[in-house]
Amino acid sequence: MAYNASKNEKEVLAFWDTERIFERSVEERPKDTPYVFYDGPPFATGLPHYGHIVASVMKDVVPRYWTMQGKRVERVWGWDCHGLPIENIVEKELGTKSKQDIEALGVATFNELCRSKVLSYVSDWEKTIHRLGRWVDMKNAYRTMDKGYMESVWWVFAELWNKGYVYQGYKPMHICPRCETTLSQQEVSEGYKDVKDMSVTAKFRVLNPNYENLNILGREGEVYILAWTTTPWTLPGNVLLAVGHDIEYTVVKYKQELQAVVQKMGTAFPKEVLEHNSQAFKEGFAYYIVAKDLLMKNFEGKEFEVVANCKGKDLVGAVYEPLFPYFADSENSFRVVDADFVTTEDGTGVVHLAPAFGTDDYAVFKKENVPFIQHVGMDGRFIDAVTDFAGKHVKPAEDHMATDIEIVKWLAHNGKLFEKKKYEHSYPHCWRCDTPLLNYATSSWFVDVLKVKDNALKQAEKINWSPVHIKEGRFGKWLEGARDWSISRQRFWASVIPVWECSNCPDDKKYRVFSSASELEEASGKTVDDLHKHIVDDVVVPCVHCSGDTRRVPDVLDTWFDSGSMPYAQLHYPFENTDVFEAGFPAEFIAEGQDQTRAWFYYLHILSTAIKGTPAYKNVIVNGIVLAEDGKKMSKKLQNYPDPMKVLEQYGADALRFYLASSPVMHAESLNFSEAGVREVYNKTVNSIANVLAFYEMYVGNEKWEMDGAVIHVLDKWILVRLQVLVRDVTRHMNSYELAEAARPILDFISDLSQWYVRRSRDRFKGLTGDEDKAAALATLRSVLETLSKVMAPCMPFMAEKIFMAVKSEGAADSVHLEMWPEVESGLLDESVMEDMDKTRRFVELGMSLRKEHGLKVRQPLGNFSIFGYEFSNNQMKEIIADELNVKEVICYNHESISVKVFTETFMVREDGGTKVGIETALTDTLQKEGVAREIVRAINMLRKDQGLTIEDKAAVVFETEDSLLKSAIVAYGDDIQKQTLVTKLEEGTAEHEVTVGEAVLKLTVIKQ
């Protein structure tokens, strides 16, 4: 019968809870052998999904293993409580549209609402984690919003400040206009999407067309420089055009159908534009400047004339008419400069610069000393000075091209549009609210990553990664390209920046950093019970340098700063638990998804390198993404994946755990989750080993069979060697944090144990081969199951517990999870036994193939089976082959002793991969009778099963047949038939159940005695 995993696992859970097995697994290990792992805490604002389950499997398997290695592995749960995910939930409920709405409501009210939403699904999480069998202390979980945790975050910030690793700067960064806050490099990298945008080539009219370097003196007509952009909304803020110093540019004469262009935009050509421009313009031709390499890309299909060529350096100094009138009075602006970032890969080879909206633009702004124009606010809307578009959102989430289209229409209406196109590219979006981001120059507080980068790279060499390619690949490349980390956010529900600022003092004296709540209390004279923004922003501290007051800077910290501070903050270090922290730092192990290579793993490493000068962790397992079975992202809306709790109830936690632990997801690869895959694992591991245990319990009785003396039977020798290989391989891979490689040998071993050892030993367990052999088989199986339960324990903890309780030795621990990990007994690793058994199984496979090929049922005995070119070190292997193939004799020939006499007309040969075997197919009268007897045994046993008889039930059998072969077979093999069917009497008479044996009819009646 199928093993009821759900029922049995719940019984094991009750046992663990009642007997405090998890707590004891920690308490019974010495305090001086700590094994520390860091658990990246989840949000409790949603239900746990398969991604969380994968992480929990890793975070349970590894600690269970190291506990069995004698380590004290304390496991405390944590909750991630801060940041935009919480804020967005509250905003959605409130219906707020902007930061101003929150400020109007009141930061205190908003933050308290956030606090109330943080732990919405705690009970659901506790239920799932408990049912999964993960051992972790959730009752004493730390929370990132608690004062102690936040105080340690302050200490981390102060440590960085004191070491000179924190500064305030003004840089272009990506902002979310919906959240009105900056994002870090990692956060930006998470949100890229392929979108269709509007690209524009705009015409910048040169105001000094007789500029000698243009080389078009004496020609009549307007001169335009063409510049291409994929962000038309930045054009109103243009102040400079950039060319490549040594790039070749071409001047072409081209008649553009201006009227047609304008009409396409749905408007009439404005009279004032015509009046403003020259006769040549009115006639429709002008001169256009574009990079030579991009000439055909911009003028393909158009009639034009090349009139001149020049270098980018020749264009430097040309001045042009402001494209838009809003900032026309800006000094030192609207001219051509050269820049080394200009290329001819796309566009026109000319880059339009708006200093507030791009890293390159900002760098040129500082170099060229032009006024800083920021024509868009932090809310993503044009400022009032941009009169034609004031208040419009530049990238509205509901239609991200809407404003760009309005800009294009304005350009066309004013004769400044050369061309527009749809353009598909990858564009960053807010990872939480999905709003298109803007590259925006603003002030921020930074961690000076570049100062610690060299040491961070050096320390990273000490970390062991699984899979190994992550070390130099995804993580290593990200670390090599690391930039300074923007840690300030213009939000509300988060840890705050513990910096107080005096508005009167100079820069070198204006800031004061607090590393603890007690420092702030002492300096302010106020009690501080909460370190959130709405509390500490009201704490005023007298300046120590002047008579004024200091107030906290308004920004809060990036929540990844919370996460990176976790090693210290979870213990409230250095205010408490200093010995515990120092003894366990760096952590032995961490595990999360591959996205964390650029997030949590990275921030842990940067902060640890900066503060402690070492890595934060020694070993990492990186898992991949769990997708729906069709390869798409799992979606509640689409319902394209099975409910995790239903899967746990149907197949059990062991099956789900093993399915995930042995899958490619442990190699940082994607996994298309398949319920059928979980069912297959259940059948091959959980149900299969449960049947082995049930088989053992069927025959063991009340005795505890102990192995005593030398192992004689080759099957016992083999399974014991096979077990040692399993212990060796699983131990090696667990020590290397290769979970899939550690799990898969368990599946193979269960298969060998069930389908070969137990099946081949059935007669031995039944006592058909003698009491001593039965005792040896049962003792061997008990010993194997006991060791196997320990090897299975980390990955399949429930079944491991059930097996251990059924077979454990006297004096063993109360639970398999309190046991020590088994050591390899090198004396049992006899490779010759393994080789012989591998060959045996291969010969059986070929022999079965021969029987099938010639239509010979296995129940029909044959004369002999021959093996060419191999000799066994133990003749019992021949007995196994003979029994499996149902032949009377197995003969081994070396190549020199092969006799021609072997090859008769009825001798069939099969050769495969250099292995050659043969089988004698001729049937003697005696062989036929024996084959019939075996068919009768099968028929009687089927009737016993149908009538619900067990091995404890004796029975009598009455048979009836007219077939002489059947009668003679029963006479010849009656005793054997009775023995094989547990029948006390076999006699001829009137019977009722008709069965077919070969081509003859046999009637049978089974009578329970």
Secondary structure, DSSP 8 states (H G I E B T S, - for coil): ----HHHHHHHHHHHHHHHTHHHHHHHTS-TTSB--EE-----SSS---HHHHHHHHHHHHHHHHHHHTT-B---EEEE---SHHHHHHHHHHHT--SHHHHHHH-HHHHHHHHHHHTTTTHHHHHHHHHHHT---EEEEEEETTSHHHHHHHHHHHHHHHHTT-EEEEEEEEEEETTTTEE--HHHHHHTEEEEEEEEEEEEEEBS-TT-GGG--TT--S-EEEEEEES-GGGGGG--EEEE-TT-EEEEEEEE--HHHHHHHTTS---HHHHHHS-HHHHHTEEEEEEEGGGHHHHHTTS-EEEEEEEEHHHHTT-BB--SSSTTTT-TT-SEEEE-TT--SSSTTSEEEE-TTS-HHHHHHHHHHT------B-TTSBB-TTSTTTTT-BSS-TT-TTHHHHHHHHHHHHTT-EEEEEEEEEEEEB-TTT--B-EEEEEEEEEE-HHHHHHHHHHHHTT-EEESTHHHHTHHHHHHHT---EE-EES-SSS-B--EEEESSS-TTTSEEE-SSHHHHHHHHSS-----SHHHHTT--EE-SSSSSEEEE-S-EE-HHHHHHTHHHHTTTTTTS-HHHHHHT-SEEEEEEEGGGGGTHHHHHHHHHHHHTSS-SEEEEEEE--EE-TTSS---TTTT-S--HHHHHHHH-HHHHHHHHHTSGGGGT--EE--HHHHHHHIIIIIIHHHHHHHHHHHHHTT------S---SHHHHHHHHHHHHHHHHHHHHHHTT-HHHHHHHHHHHHHHIIIIIIHHTHHHHTTTT-HHHHHHHHHHHHHHHHHHHHHHTTTSHHHHHHHHHHH--TT--SSGGGS------GGG--HHHHHHHHHHHHHHHHHHHHHHHTT--TTS-EEEEEEES---SSTHHHHHHHHHHTEEEEEEE-GGG--GGG--TTEEEEEETTEEEEEE----HHHHHHHHHHHHHHHHHHHHHHTT--TT--EEEEEE---HHHHHHHHHHHHHHHHHHTEEEEEES---EEEEETTEEEEEEEEE-
